[in-house]
Amino acid sequence: MNTSLLQDTRFRLYLSYRLLVTLAIQMQSVAVAWQIYEQTQSPLHLGYVGLAIFIPNLLLALPGGKAADRYPRRHLMLGSIGVLLLASLHLLASTSLGSDSTPVIYTTLVMIGMARAFGNPASSAYLPQLVGPERLSQAVAVNSTIFQLGTIGGPALAGLLFSWSSGNVAYLYGLCCAFFLIALIALARLPVFPAPHLDERRQLELLGGLRFIWQQKLILGAISLDLFAVLLGGAVALLPIFARDILHVGAEGLGYMRSAPAVGAALMAAYLSFRPLRRHVGRSMLIAVALFGLFTIGFGLSRNFALSLFCLVMLGATDMISVVVRQTLIQIHTPETMRGRVSAVNMVFIGASNELGEFESGLTASWWGAVPAVVVGGIGTCFVVATWALLFPTLRRVQDFQRPSQP
């Protein structure tokens, strides 16, 4: 590995910002889910958590992507982290005062969704400007590793803090505030790059990213496969129910369960960094998503904590293969002047598969119960894979990550 990238002070600041924000978001997610379920005892209300974040993200993602292609991206990132800090302060204050915090939580989640709609596309498009094209591949790999470390560490830290504080979520919200504040300071020390030059006609193309993905059927197939598979197979929203009522492992066990998919993802990312996908990448993605569905079924049927953790680890590992294929295809097919808008559309799909998937899981769990909801979702994921293999033959047949030569 070229060490010059890690010796770059600006890149280290960027990694610090990414790690702190990821840790805070993951801890906040665990705290919110546990607090909502403690107060409502309702799977449907757990689903509303994802919906409250997804709807503003959906409505504002395209304007957020356009802003990332029109204005300095660091400014948008600073504004996003500032709002996330205010949201955590809001949660901390309402919890500490002992007020009826359920409406406050949902209101705050809407703020978080709005912040992500502008911050995520800007952050994704900022990295190539920071490191340059010759170091971009390595930077993406290191950045992904840092993200997975934060995804692992955040829930685990939340579980430990829960255990130490006897389930007092105010401590978690306070630590989230500190992490967001330090991330804001690190981000403020990064340089400001001018926005890509666009002519007036392209500046007005709010739907440019959506149109670009629609025309690239290979990318469309990869993104939509991830959308519908995780939408149906996502079990993360129901983990508080499994931790408390099915596996009986409490808040500390919930933290480990939330970390388990990220452990699998990190291990798979490390493996792929040494043994990258070079052949049959489309077929590998389809197989990985099918395995994601099968391990979802296994998790839903398990009554053993160790087996449940293993299934969650494998969920993360198989999902990482899909993530690598999707992100690489997007990267090699997207020009610089459209990275913000294409990233915004991609974030909408990711948000739909995660936050909207949480709502779907909560809704079906309220109808059928948590276990049938997870099992049926896993079966649905396998069905989606079979359908997409027929609908998108270009995805099934793609062999490598080389961009096709232009006529």
N, C-alpha and C positions, 0 to 999 in steps of 0.2 A: 504493500500500500504506500502511495506517495504521502510522506509525512508533512509536506509543505502545506497542505490544506489544514491539517490540525494545528499547525504552528501559526496560522493566520488569526490574529487577534479578533478581527471582525467576525470570522466564521465561528470562533469559540463563543463570542457574545451571542451570535444567532442561536447556537446550540443551547446556551444557557437559557435564553428566552424560551425556546421550544420545550426544553425539559421542564422548566418551572410552570409554564402554562399547562402542559399536559398533566403534570402531577396535580395541579390545582383543580383542573376540570374533572379528572377521574375521582378525586376525593370528594368533590362537590356532588358528583353524580351518586356516589354511594350514600352520602349523607342525606340527600334529597329523597332517594328511593326508600331508605329505611324510615325516615321521618314521615313520609306520606303513608307508608303502610302501617306504621305504628298508630297514626291518627285516624285512618279511615278503615283499615282492615279490608280494603277493597282492591282486587286485581285491576278493575277498570280504572281506578284512580292512578295506579302505576302506569297504565297505558296513556293516561292524560299527560303524564310527565313528558313522554316523547312527543306527543302531539303539540304541546305548548311550545316546544323548541322548534319543531319542524315547520309549523305554519308560517311564522314570520321569516324563517330561513327561506322557505319556498317563495314567498311573496317578494322578498328583497334580494334574492340571489342574483338575478339578472342585472338589476341596477348596481349591485355590489361588484359584479364582474366587469361591467362597463366602467365603473369608477376606478377599478384596478388597472384598466388599460388607458385611462385618461388623466389620472392624477398620480402624484408620487405615492408609491405603495407603502412606504414606511409611515406616512401620515395616517393612512387608513388603518394600519396595524396598531399604531399608538392609540387611536380612537377606540378601536375594538377592545384592546386590553383595558383601557380606562373604564369602559362600560362594564366589562366583566368584573373589575375591581369594585365598582359601585354596586353591582348585583350581589357580590359576596358580602359586602358591608350591610346591604339591605337584609339579607338572610340572617346575618349575625345579630343585627339589632332586634329583629322581630323575634328570634328564638330566645335571646337573652332576656327580653322583656316579658316573655311568657304569654304573648298574645296568641290568638287563633291564627296560626301561621299558614294553614293550608291555602287560603286565597292569596296570601303574600307570596308563597312559593310559586304558584302558577304565574302570577304577575311577573315575578323575577325571571322565571324561565322564558317568558316572552322576550324580556330584555336580552337574555343570553342568546336567544335565536337571532335577534336583530344584529347583535354584535358579531356573531359568527358569519352572518351573510356578507358582511363587508370585510371582516378580517381574514377569513380563510382563503378567498381567491387572491387577496393582496399578498399574503404570506407565501402562498405557493408560487406566485409569479415573481416574488422578490428574490428568491434564492438564485435563479439563473443570473440575475443582475449582480448579485453579490460575489459569486465565485467565477463567473465566466463560463463559456461553453466547453473549454478544454478540461475543466475540473467538475463539470456538472454531474456526470455519472457517479463519481466517487462521493460528491456532496449529497446526492439523493440517497445513496446507500447509508452514509453516516447519519443523515437526518432521520431516516426511517428507523435506524437502530435506536437513536435517542428517543424517538416517539414511542417505540415499544418498551423501552426501559421505563419511561414515564407511565405508560399504560399498565405495566406490571407493578411499579412501585406505588402508584397512587392508591389503588384499592387496598393493597397490603398494608400501607401506612395508615389508611383509614380504619382498617380492621384492628390494628394494634392500638390506635388512639381511642377507638370505641371501647376496647377492652379496658384500657387504662382509666378512662373517664366514666366507666359504667354507662356507656351509651349516650353521653352528652354530645349532641351534634354541634353545639356552639363552639367547642374546641376545634372541630374540623373546619367550620366556616372561618374562624379566626386565622388558622394556618393558611387557608386558601387566600385570604386577604393579603397575608404577608408574601406569599409566593407571587401573586399577581403584581404586587407593588415592586418587588425586586425585578421581575420580568420587564416591567415598564421602564425601570431605570436602565437595564441592559439594552433594551430596544432603543431607548433615546440616544445611546452612544453609537448606534449604527449610522452609516452614511445615508443621505437622501439621494436617490437616483431620479433623474427626470423621467416622466412617463414616456412610453414609446410614441414616436411621431405617427399620428394618424391624420388623414385628410378628413374634411368635414363629413363626407358621405359615410366613411367607415365609423366616425364617431357616433353617428346616429343609429348604427346597427345594434340596437339593444339585443336583438335575437340572433346576432351573428354567431355566437358560440353554439346555440341550439341548432342553427341551420348547418353549421360546419359538421357537427356530430351526426346529424341526420344523413348528410351526404356520404360520410365515411361509415359504410355499413359494418366494417370490421369493428370499429370503435363502438358503434351503436350496439352491436351484439354483445360485446364484452361488458359494457356498462349496464345494459338492461338485464343481462344474466345475473350480475351481482345484485342489482336492485331487487328483482323478484325472488331470487333464491334466499337472500338474507331477510327480505320482508316476510317471507313465509317461515323461514327456519330460525329466526332470532328468538332466543330464549333468555337473553340477558335481563329483559324487563321483569321477568318472573323469578329471578334469583332470590329476592327477599322471601318469597313464598316457599321456595324449596329449602332455603336456609332455616327458616323458622318452623314451618309446619310439616315438611316432608322428611328432610334429612336431620333436622333438630340440631343444628350446629351454631345457631345464634349469629350475632353481628360479626364476631371475629371470623367465623366460617364464611360469612357473606363476603368479607374482604378478600379471602383467599379464592373464593369462587370467581369473584370479579377479576382477579389477577390471572387466573388460570388460562383463559384464551390468549392473553398477551404473552404469557410464557411460551405457549406453543407457537405464536406468531414470531417471537424473537428467535426461538430456536430454528424455525424454518427460514427466517431471514438470514441468519448466520450460515446455515447450510447452503442457501442459494448464492450467498456471496462467494463461497468457495466452489460450488458446483452449479453455476448459473444454467438456466434453461436455454438450450441451444437448438433443440429439435422438438417438433410436435408440440409447440407451445399452446396452440388452440385446444388440442385434444387433452393436454395436461390440465388446462384450466377446467374443462368440462368434467374430467374425472375428479379433480379436487373439489369442485362444488357438489358433485354427487356424494362424495365421502363426507362433506360438510353436512348434508342432509341425513346420512346414515348415523353419524355421531350425534346429531341432534336427537334422533329417535332413541339412541342408546342412553343419552342423558335423561330424557324424559322417563324412561322405564327404570332407571337405576334407583336403588334404595341404599346404596353403599356410598359413603362420602368419598372414599378413595377412587372408586370407579367413576363417580360423577366428575371429580376433578380431572381424571384422565380423559374423559369424553370432552370436557371443556378445553383442555390443552390441545386435543386433536382438532377441535373446532377452529381454534386460533391458527393452528399450523396449516390446515387445508385452506382457510380463508386467505392466509398470506400469499399462497400461490396465485389465487385469483387477483389479489391486490397488485402483485408484482407484474403480472401479465397486463392488467388493465392500465396501470400507470405508465408502464413502458410503452405500450402502444400509443397512448395519448401523447407522451413526450416526443416520440419520434415523428408524429404526424402533425403536430401543432406549431404554426409559426409564432415567432416572438410577439407580434402585434396582436395576437388573439389569445395569448395564454391566460389573461385575466378572465375573459368571457368563457373560454372553454373550461377553465378551472371552476368557474362558478356553476356551470351546468353539471360538471362532475360532482361538485359538492352537493348539489340538489339531489342527485341520484344517491350519493352516499347517505345524506340526511334522510332521504326517503326510506332507504333500506335499514337504517338504524332507528331514528326517532319514530318514523311512521310504523316501522316494524314493531317497536315497543307498544304503540297503541293497538296494533293488530293483535299482539300477543295478550295484552291486557283485556281486550274485548272478547277474544275467544275463550280466555281463561274464565271470564265472568259467565260465559254461556255454558261451557263444558267442564270447567275445572282446569287446573294448571297442567296436570300430566297429559290429558288428552289434547290440550292445545299445543303442547310442545311436540308430541308424537305426530299429530296430524300436520303440523307445520313442517316437520322433517320429511314426511311423505310428499308433501307439496313441493318441497325443494327438489327432490329426485324427479318428480314429474316435470318441473320447469327445465331441468337439464336435458331430459329427453326431447322436450318440445323445442328448445333452442338449438339443439343439434340438427334438427330438421329445418327450422326457420332460417338459420344463419350458417349455411354450409361453408361460407368463407372463414368463419371463426373456427369451425371444426377442422378445416384443412390448412390453416395457416401453420407454417413450419418454423419460422424464426422471427426475430425482431428486426430484420432488415427492411428498410423502407423501400417500397417498390420504385423502380426507376420511372422517371416521368417521360411521357412520350414527347 
